[in-house]
Amino acid sequence: MTLRHLNITIVGAGIGGLAAALVLRRKGAQVTVLEQSEAVSEVGAGLQITPNGMAVLTALELNDALAWCSQRAKAVVLREHRQGREVLRLDLDQYAADLRYYFVHRADLIQILAEAAREAGVQVRLLQRVERVEAGSKPVVHLANGAQCGGDLVIGADGLHSQARRALNETNQPFFTRQVAWRAIVPNHSKLPAEAQVFMGPGQHLVAYPLRDGSVVNLVAVQERRAWAEEGWHLPDDPENLRQAFAGFGGEAHQLLSQVQACALWGLFRHPVAAHWHRGGLALLGDAAHPTLPFMAQGGNLALEDAWVLGEALEAHVGDVAAALASYQSRRQGRAEQVVEAASRNAWKYHLRAPLSWPAHQILKLGGRLAPQRVVSQFDWIYRHDVTQQS
């Protein structure tokens, strides 16, 4: 059976919103996406698509398009911060040869999803700023221009500050993790290979990996500090502040930081996973339901999983949106909570200070020599999870 009887409005044209639009349109639904920006785009950011996210893109037949515009990750390399000496190399080609990890420019993935959605017949409406969402059997989206819209189902894929989430849940104040992050993209003058380089320092770390054809490098720099920073992905900062914060980093890390011409800074906040993902004909998806810290690179990947599972749930419960949404939350909430918790626990491993850092690095080296497969496979429960093969 198809979803031809459903008229669906999706708030937000990010990774989750566009993926959901494509999944649902291909199942027959009439789908409209509301985006507040003047164009469907995302600039200046890299992300990692891990095998669990690739499973969804493969099922949507978008894997080749992604592979053409991204770098397939060959390894993860942990390094000490002063000179960049290698501590541990995790060879993905050797120990996870059946899996595919990609370094992707966010704008490229957005473009792939948007083009596929429009080709499938999804209507994308730009400059649609949502002021509030009203839950109910026939939910209503209230726009800033005074207009209203809705449908049989409204999906809030509107990110961290979701209006849809506010309609379904009490307001929870996120707490500042006392960590901030900078991001930047620089030229790949040193020809870094298709590997994730993680430079580990006391209370801070820097991640670098190439994007697109390998000509540029994505940088994410995380620092522990008491000073509060605003939460948001697009807040500009002076590159000198980044360089001063990481002044103790030498070798390749220093060279990369010296090239930064523009960067963004944001505070890292811990948000609870939403208790209520749906009511009536309103549902949450992606960061609107389960914002996560970036330390497992799972924000976009979880959104892709959500999109696929939501489509399956609606197809399995044709004519009963309430039952479909209950099934969707049942399948997704527990996993989201586990992944969010894992990401929250992961940062400290890269931030050890003396005297703990030296013995910890020696243990990492020993583990890499004696049991590399075990080190690589410790997060198989995340990366080998394939929602397209489950029901």
N, C-alpha and C positions, 0 to 999 in steps of 0.2 A: 504493500500500500504506500501511497505517497502523502505528502503534506499539502496538497493543493488547496485544501480548505483553510489553511492558516495564513493570516495576514500578520506579519511580524515586523516590529520596529526595533532596531538595534541602536543603542546610544553609544557612540564611540567608534572611530575608524582606525583603531590600533590593531595589533596583531590578533588579539582575541576576537574583537568585533568583526573584522574582515573574514577571519577564518570561519567564525560561526555563520556569517552571512553566506559564504560559499557553500558550506556543508548543508545549510537549510534550504538554500535555493536549489541545489542539485537534488534535493529530496522533494522538490515541487512547491515549496512555500513561496509566497510573495513577500519579498524582503526589502525593506528600506533601511539604510544606514544614515544616521544623523551625525555629522561631524562639525564641531564648532569652528575649525580652522577654515581658511580660504582655499586650502588644497589638501589632498590626502598625501601627506609626506611626513618624513622624520629625518632630521639632519644631524650629523655630527655624533653618531653613536654606533658602537659595535656591540654585538651580542653573540652568545654561543648557542647554537642549536645542537642539542644533544640527541642521542639516538631515540629517546622517547618522543621528542618533538618531531624528529625526522620521520618517525613511523606515521604520524598524521599527515605530514607533507607528502610522503610517498603514496599514501592512500588517496590523497587528493591529486595525485599525478603532477606534483609541483617540484619533486625532488631534483629532476634534471635542471630545471630553471634555476633552482637555488645553487646547485653545484657549479653552474657556469659562472656565477657572479660572486663566489666566495672561496675561502680556503679550507680544504679538509685538514683537520688537525692531525698531526702525526705523533705528537708527544706533549706531555706536560713536564716542564723542567722547573724544579725548585732550586733557588740560588740564594746564597747569603748576600747581604745588601752592600757590604763595603767594597768588594772588588768583583762581585758577581760570580764567585766560584760555585760550581755545580754541587749541590747537595744530593739531589735525587732526580733521576730521569725515569719517567713512566712512559714506556714505548707503547703507544696505542696500536700501532700497526702489528706489533708482535704479540701483545697480550690481550688485545681486544679487536682482533682483525675482522671480526664479523660485524662490528659496529661502525657507525659513521658519526663523527663529530665535525661541526663546521663553524668557522669564524665568519660572521655575516655582518655586513653593514645594515643597520636597522632599516634605512631608507630603501635598500634593495628588496628586503623581505616584504616591506609594506607595499612596494610597487608590484611585486609578483602577486601578492594576495589581492590587491585592488584590481589589477587587470583581469585576473581570473574571475573575481566576483562580478565585475561589470560584464564580462563576456557571457557569464551565466545568466545575466538578466537582473542582477541586484541594482536597485536604485540608490545612488549615493548623493545625499543632499548636503552641501557645504554651507558654512556660515550659519549653523543651527545651534545656537548656544542654549543649553537646557538650564532653566532656573530651578525646576523641581519636578519630581516624578510622583505621581499619585497611584498607590497600589490599589488593586481591586480585581474583580473578575474581568473587567475591561479597563486596564490601566490607562492613565492619561499622562502624557509628557507635555509639560508646560514650557514653552519657549520664551526667550527674552523679548522677542518681538510681539508677544501677546498671542501668538498662534498656539493651537493645541493639536496633538496627534496621538496615536496609540495603535490599537489593533487587538488581535486575539492574544498576542504575546508581546511583551516588551522586555528586551534583554539589556540590562545595564552592564555594558563593557566599558565604563567610563572612568576606570582607573582609581588611583589612590583617593581622590576626593569625590567619590561617586555620589551623585544625587540619588541614584536608585538604591544604593546601600542605605542611605539615610531614611528612605521610605520604609525599609524593612527592619532596621535594627536601631537600637538605642545608640546614641553617639558615644563612642569609646575614645578616650584621649590616648593616642599613641605615646610611647615614652621614648625619649632620646637615648640612643644606645651609647652615647659618648663616643661616637665614631662619625667621621665625615668622609666624603669621597669626592675626588675630582675626576673628571674624565676629559680626554682630549684625543685628537688624532694628529699624528705627525708623519712626515715623510719617512719612508723606510730606507734611509741612506745606507744603513749598515747591512741591508739584505737579510734581515731576520727571517729564519725559515718558518714554515707553517707549524709552529709550536707555541704553546702558551708558556711564557716565561714569567715566573713568580719570584720576585725579589723580596726576601723576608728580612724585616728589620725589627728593632725593638719598638713595639707599639704601633707599627705601620708596615704596609706592604704595597708593592707595585706590581700590577699585572700588565703584560704587553703581549699582543698577538697581531699578526698581519691581517689585512682585510682586502677584499676585492681581488685584484691581480697581484697582490703582494707589494704594491707600491706605497701603501700607507700602513701605519701601525696604530692600533687602538690602545690607549692607555687608561687604566683605572687605578687610581692611587687612594688608598684608604689609610686614615690616621685616627688613632685614639686621642681624644682631647675633651676637656670639660666644656669649652666654649661651644655654645649652641649655634647651630646653623640651620637655616630654613630648609624645609623639605620640598624638593622639586628638582626635576631633571634639567631645567633650562636656565638656571641662575648663573650668570657669568661671574667670573672671578679673575683677578689679576694673576697671570702666569707666574709672576715673581713670588706670590704667596705660596704657590705649589712648590716652586724650586726651593724656597727657604725651608718649608716644612720637611722636605726630603734632602736637605743639604748633606746629610751623612751617607747618602747613597752614591756609590762610585761606579766605575766601569761602564758597562752598557746602559745601566739604569740612568746614570748621570748624563750620558750622551743623549738619550731619548728625552729626558726632561729639559735639556738645554734647547731643544727644538720647539718646545710648546709655544705657540703664538696666541692661542685662545683656549680657554678651558671653562668648564662649568663646575660648580661646587654645590653639594647638597648634603644636608644632614641625614643620617641613617636612623630611621625610627622603626620601632617594633610595633606592628599593628596586630591585633587579634584576628584570627580567621572569623569571618562573620558567622554568627549563630544561626541566622535565618537567611537562606539563599533564595527564597521564593515565597510569594503569597499571591493567590489568585492567578493573574496572568502576568506577573512580574517576576523576573529572575535575574540573578547576578552571575557574572562570568569574569574570570581572570583576576586582575588586581582589585577589582571592586569587591570580590568575595574573599580573596586571600593574598593581600600584599605580602611580599617576601623580601628579605634582605638579599643582596646580590651574591652571596658567598657560595652558592651552589649553581649559579647561572640558570635558574629555573623559572623566572618570571614569565618569559615568553613561551617556554615549553609547557608549563602548566596551563597557560591560556589555550594553546593548541589542543591539549588533551581535553580541556573543558568543552571546547567547541565540538569535538567529535562525539563525546559522550552525550552532550545535550541533544545533538541530532539523532543519535541512536535511541535515546529515551523517548523523544517525541514520536519517532517512527514506531517504537514498540507499543506506545499507548495512544494510537491515533484516536482522536475524538475526546481524549481526557487529558487536558493540559495539566491539571492538578496532579494526577498520578504520574505523568511524565516528569514533572519538575521534582516531585518527591523522590523518584527513582534517580534522577540526575544528582541531587544533593547527596543521597545515600551512597552513590558510587564515588563521588568526588571529595566529600568533606574530610574523611579520614586520611586519605592520601595527601591532600593539601596540608593538613595539620602536621603530618609527619615530615613533609618536605620543608615547610616553613621552619619547623623546629630544628631540623638538620642544618639549614642555612644559618640559623641564629647561633648554633654551636660551633660553626666552622671557622670563624675569623681568627680566634685566639691562636690557632695552630701556627699562623704565619707571623705572630706578633710577640713571640717569646723574647724575654730580656735575659741578660746575663744574671746569674750563672746558669740559668736553665737552658738557654738557647744552644750552647755548644753540645751538651750531652743529648739534647733532643735531636739535633742535626745528625749526630753520630748514629742514633737509633734509626733515623730515617734512612741513612746510607746503608746500614746493615740490613734493614728490611728490604731495601731495593735490591740488594745483592742476593739475599737468601730466599725471599718469598715475593718476587715482583708481581706474580699473578695475583697473590692475595691483596697486595696494596692496590692494584688496579681495580680489582673486583669488589672492593669494600662498599661501593655505592651502586652495585648492580641493581639493587631494589629500586633505585631511581631510574637509571639509564636504560635498563632492559625491560622496563614496564611498557607494554604496548597496548594502548587502549583499543586499537583497531582489531585486535585479536581476542577481545574479551566481550562479554555480554552479561 
